């Protein structure tokens, strides 16, 4: 068993500390927002022949994968249960060669106890011999299993930020009070933005191996790879943005048992940000990583730094996340603003037409229209060293990928158009006219859906102390048990600490 892991695999494959593996994809497509994703993954699952492997932070069997109960596929009318729990049973009854595996974080088992019919679904799945599920506890206390991966027949795979759970479904329009955006309880939830990448080819086999190793680590029996097959479950009407590309895979894994620490994702973020010449475009749920802020700070202090545009939710989802992530974000952004002599760092939050905040759950980065990166990792410390994460990326610098730049640019324009509530051709024209994304964004008056500069909340002394300490968001598992004075956002050597000290000295002189 490889167990995702460590230097043995890296040295054997020669990819280095920032990439686990490269693999070819016949096709790849960025799926934006869960309305499209649920349609895409439903169609792919119907055509599965051997195995559907679902890996996630959370699953909720009560959600609907479609608002309807039938659709046409490859010249045939398909009738199916819309609810995920019944749909999974329907799939294995429909195809007698199919098995379905589900792997989810063990803490989410507690959430299942309060989800009514989900317990019934778990019992229905448990008695079926071709459905198996595991609750992943193969990590230190305080860490979580956070990957969001689907592998079908080792031929097609999905990796990104979207879990098959509640509060995820939404369209790119992010309409205020959309009645289709409804929890299983019947209550409406606010707009939600997310992305994931669907891929076909060797890359699916590689992600299948990653999943099988993780399954064993969680206590499951060894799983054989799927037999080679010519058929692909790629949906009929899905036009790939990328063809014949090489895709890289990077992971995070906390040290646990015999498994060594894996920090490929952190190393890759640092490498890719250092490589930027013109810009870095980011969508992330959190902005609280010391390592990432450190390298951004270094870049901002250059004579002619690249532009940084970060799309972030107004506030984190949940009171504990707000207390941990929002306070750290204020501390880091204030410090970066001090270093930003050229005005190149900008952090925005998306708002719906009526001013309702759109929650950003996406984990995406585009660098110079040469790199597009999607996965489960947020820009916070947990995703760098505590939680199990998986990111995939396409890099135009790889020999097989010299043709991908225009497709990456189109995706960046599409995302900006979605957030700004304007047409893609207008975005493209305004980007050429203004030169900087921030200038284009700021040029449009906020009359409808738009991006607004993120207003930093005022922090009390207690909140600042928590934020600076990174007490609720340590960088590695062993830091959770270290004294606070030995860790934190500004307790390492580097430009962040230097800028922070200058800020404090300036404040003291003003008070004195």
N, C-alpha and C positions, 0 to 999 in steps of 0.2 A: 504493500500500500504506500503510495507516495505521500498522502495526507497534505496536499497543497503545499508541500513544503519545504521551505528552507533552502539551504545552500546546495544540498545534494541534487535537487532537481535543477536549480539554476546553473550550477557548474556543468552538469551533464549537457544541458541545452545551450549553454553559452550566451544567454540573453542578458546576463548582468543583474544588478540589484534593483532595477526599475521596471523590468518586464519579465513576466513568467514565461511567456511563449508568444510567438507569432504564428499565425495560420491563415491560409487563403480562404477567401469567401467568394463564391460565384456571384452572389448578390448580397446587398445590404441596404437597409432603408431606415431612416430615422422616423419613428412614429411619434407624433406630437399630440399629447393629451390622450386621456384614457378612453374617450368615446371611440376613437379610431382604433386604439390598441385592443380594446375588448372585442371589437369586430374582427380584427386581424387574427388574434390568438384563438378565437372561437373557430374560425374557418380552418386554421391550421390544425387544431386539435381534432376536428372531425375527420381529417385525412390521415391522422396518425395510424400506423400499422403495427408498430412494435412496442414503443414506450413513450409515455409523456412523463417527464420529470419536472416537477414544479418545486422551485426553491425560493423561499421568501421569508421576509421578516414577519409577515402576517398573511393569513388567508381568512376570508369570511365567506362561508358557504351560502350565506343568505343573499349575496349580491346578485344582480341580474347582469348577465353577459350581453344581453340584448333587450331592447324594448319590445321586440316582436318574438314570435315563436316559429318562424319559418323564413327561409330565404332560398334563392336559386343559386346553385353552385355547380359549375361544369355541366350545365344542361339538365340538372335534376333539382327537384324541389326538396329541400331538407326541412323536416319538422323536428324540433328539439325542445327540451326544457330550457327555459331562459335562466332559471336560478342555478348558480354554480354547483351547489351540492347535488342536485338532481341531474345536472348535465354530466358530471363526472360518472355517475352510475350509468347513465344512458350510453356514454361512450364505450364502456367496457362490455355492456350487454350487446351493443351494436356490432362490435368487432371482437371476435373471440380470440384473436392473437395479441390483443392489446393489454399492457399493464400500465398502471398509473402509480407514480411515487410522489409523495408530498413531503417536503422537509421544511419545517418552520421553527422559529425560535421558541425555546421551551417556555419562556415567560408568557408568550401569547396564549399558552394553554389556559392560563388564569382568565384571560379575556374571554375565552370560549365559554367559560362557565356562566357568563352573564349574557350570552347571545341566544338564548332560547332554543330555536330549532337547530342551531349548529351542533349541539350535543347529539341530537337525533341523527344528523348527517354523519357525524363521526362514528356513531354506532353502526349505521348502515354501511359505511365504507369498511369498517373493521371486519365485518362478517364476509366481505367479498374477497376471495383469494387472490384476485388480480389488482387489488388496491391496497397499498401499504403506505403508512405515514410514520414519520419520526418527528419528535420534538427535540431540537438540537440544544444540548446543554454542554457541548464540547468547547468550553471557553472558561476563562477565569471569572470569578464573581465580579459583577459589575460590568461585564462585557455582554455583547449581544451578537446574534447571527443576523446580519443585515443585508445579505446579498438578495438580489431580485433577478432570478434566472429561470428561464424555461428552456428545456432541451427536448426536441421531438425526434425520435428515431435516430438520434445522432446525426441528423441531416440538416435540421433547422434549429436555431437557437435565438433566444431573446435575452438581452442584458441591459439593464437600465435602472430607473427609479420607481417604476410602477408596480405596486403589489396588487394582487387580486383581492382587494378588501374594500370596505366601505369608505366613503368620503373621497374617492379617487375619480369617479366618472365626471368628465366635463368635456365640452367642445372648445375649439380655439376661440370661439366668440366670447366665451366666459360671460354669458348674459346674467345680469342681476336677477336674483330670485327665479332662476330657471326651475320649473316644477319637475323636470326630469332629474334634477340633481337632488336626489332624495335618499336618505338613509333607510335601511331595512325597517327602522322603527316608524318611518313615515315623515320624520322631520327633515326640512331642507337644510343644506349646508352651503357655505359660501363658495365662490369660484375657486378652482384648483388647477394649477398648471404643472405638467409633468412631461417627461420624454423617456423613450427607450429605443433601443436599436434591435432590429430583427435581421438575422444573418443566415445564410445558407452555404453549406459546404464544409470544408475541413474545420473551420472555426467552431462549428457545432460539435464535432467530435471532441475537440479540445475542451470546450466547456462541459461536455458530458463527462469527460475524465475528471475535471475539477469537481463536478457534482457527485460523482461516484465516490471519490476519495472523501468528500465531506460527509456523505451518507455513512460510510464506514466509521469515520471519527465520531459520528453521533450514535453509534451502536448498531447500525444496520448491518445485515449480512452483505458480503461482497457481491457486487453486481457486474455482470459481464457487459461489454460493449454491445450495442445493437449490431446485427448482421448487416453487411453492406446492402444497399438497395438503390435502385435506379429512380424510384418515385420520390418526389419531394412534396411536402405539404405546404409549400409556398402558396399563399392565396392567389387566385386567378387574377384579380383586378388590382393587385399591388405592383406598381411600377417602381422598380429599384432605382434609387439615386446613385448607387455605386455598383459597379460590376467588375469582377476579377480584381479584387483588392486584397492586400495583406493587412490583417487586423492584429493588433497587439492586445495582450491581456495582462493586466496588473492587479495585484491583490493586497489586501491587508489581512493579517492574522495575528492575534495575540499569542504570546508564548504560553503554552499550556501542555502539561505532561511532557511527552517526548517531542512535541512539535515546537520548532524554533519560531522566533519572532519573524514575521514577514512585514516589511514596510515598503513594498514596491510602489504603492500608490503615492505615498509621500515623496519618494525619490523622483517619481515620474512628474509630479506636479512641479517640483523644483526645477528639474531639467527643462520642462516645456516652457515654464515662465521665463527662465533665463534665456531661452532660445528666441523669444519674441523680439521682433524688430519694429513692428508697427502697432499691434494691438493685442489685447487679450480680452475676449468676451466670455463672461461667466454667468451661468444660472446655478444657484445653489441655495439649499434650504437654510444653511447656517454659514456665517462668516466669522469663524472663531479659532482658526488654526494658527498657532504661533509660527510654525515652520513656513506656512504659505505667506503669512503677513510679513515675515522676515525677508523672504526673497522679493516680494513686491516692494518693500521698503528700499531694498538695495537698488532695484530697478528705477524707482521714482527719484532717487538721489543722483542719477546719471544726468549729464548735460542735456540730452535729448531723449527722455524716457518714452517707452511705448505707452499707448493709451490703455487704461484699464476700465472696463465697464462691467459692473457687478449687478446682477438682478437678484434681489433678495426679498423675501416676504417682509411686510411691515413689522411683524412680530412673530416669534416662534409659536408653534402649536402646542399648547399645554403650559401650565404655570411653572413646572419645574424647568422645562426647556427655556421658557422666557427668562427665568432667574439665572440659568447657567449661560445660555447662548447669547441672549440679547445684551447682557451686561458686558460680556467679553467683546462682543461686536463694537459696542460704544468705545471701549478702551482702545481697541485696535484701529478703528477708523479714525478716531481723534489723533492717534499717533501718526498714522499714514498721511493724514491731511497736513500735519506739521512738516512732513518730509517732502510733500508734493509741491515743489517750487515751481513746476511748469504747468500745474493745473491739469494733470493727466489721470488722476484717480477719481472715479465717479461711481457711486452706489445708488441704485434706484429701486423703487418698489412699484409693481404694476397695480393699477386701479381700474375697476370696471367703469362702465359709462356713468353710473350713479355715484361713483366714489367708493364703492365697496372694495376693500382690499382683495386682490387675487393672491391666493396662497401659492408660493413657489416651492414645489417639492422636487423640481428637476435638479439633476446633477450633471451639468454639461459645461464643457469649455471648448472654445474655438480660438486658435492662435494663428494670426496672420492669414486666415483662410487656407492654411496648410495642414493644420491638425484639427480634427474633431474628436472629442473625447466624451463618452457617455458612460454612466455606471450607477452604482449605489452609494459611492463615497461622497459625503458632504465636505465642505471646507471647514471642518472642525477637528479638534484633536482626537476625538474618539475614532473617526474614520481613518486617521493616520496610523493608529497603533493599537486600538482596543477591539473594535468590532470587526467581524468578518465581512469583507467588502470585495467587490469585483468591478473593475472598470474595463471597458474596451475602447480602442482608439484607432483611427485611420490617419496615417502620417504621409503627406506627399513627399517627404524626404526619403521614404523607402523606394527602392528601384521599381517595384511593381505598381507604385501608386502615383506616378508622375502626372497622371491624368485627373486627379481628384479635386484639384483646386477650385474649378468653376462650380462643382456640385456643393462643396463646403460653403462657398460664398453665397450661393442661392439659399442654402439653409439658414445662414446667418441673417440674410435679408428677410426671409420668411418669418423668423422668430421676432425680429425687430418690428416687422409689420404687424404681427399678432399683438405684441405688447403696446404698440403705439396706436393701434386702431386705424391704420391707413393702408393703402394698397402697396403691394411689393414694388411696383415700378416707380412709385413715388419715393419709397425708401431708397431704392437704388440711385435715383437721380439726385436726391438730397445728400446722400453720402458722398457722391462725387463733387457736389457743389460745396459742401462744408468741410470735407476732408476728415472730420472726426465724428465718431458715432454720437458722442455727447452733444456736440453742436447740432447735429440733426435732431436728436431727441428733444433738446431744449427749444428748438425753433418752432415746434408745434404747440399751439396753445392747448391747454387741457380742457377741451370742450366735450370730449367723450372718453372712451377708454384710452389710457395713456400711462406713460412712465413718469413718476414723480420722484424728485430727489428724496432720499430717505432722511427723514428728520430723526436725529439722534435724541433719545430720551435723556432727561436729566437723571443722573445717578446720585443716590445718597452715598455717604461715606461707607456705609456697610455694604452697599451694592458694589461699589468700586473695589472694596477689599476682596469680595467674593470673585468678581470678574478677574482681577489681577492674579489671584491665587490659582485660577483654573481648577479649583477644588472639585467642581462637579464635571469637569471635562479634562481629565488628565491625559497626557500624551502616551503613556505606557502603563500596563497593569501594575507594575511595582510602584509607580508614583502614587497610587491610591493610598499607600500606607507610609509614605514619606512625610516628614514635617512640611508644613506649608512654606516655610522660609526657603526650602530647597527646590521649589518648583514654582511655576506660574508663567504668565505671559511675558514678564519683563525680568526674569531672573536667570537668563542665559546670556552669554556673550553675543553681541551682534548690534546691528543698527537700531532695532526696536528699543532695546534697553537704553542706548545712548540718546535717542530722540526723547524717550520718556523722561530720562533724568534732566535733560535740558528743559522740558516742559515744566517739571516740578520746580526747578531752580528759578525759572521765569516767574512762576506763580508766587513763589515765596518772596521774590524781590518786589513784585507788585504789592503784595500785602504789607511788606515791611516799609 
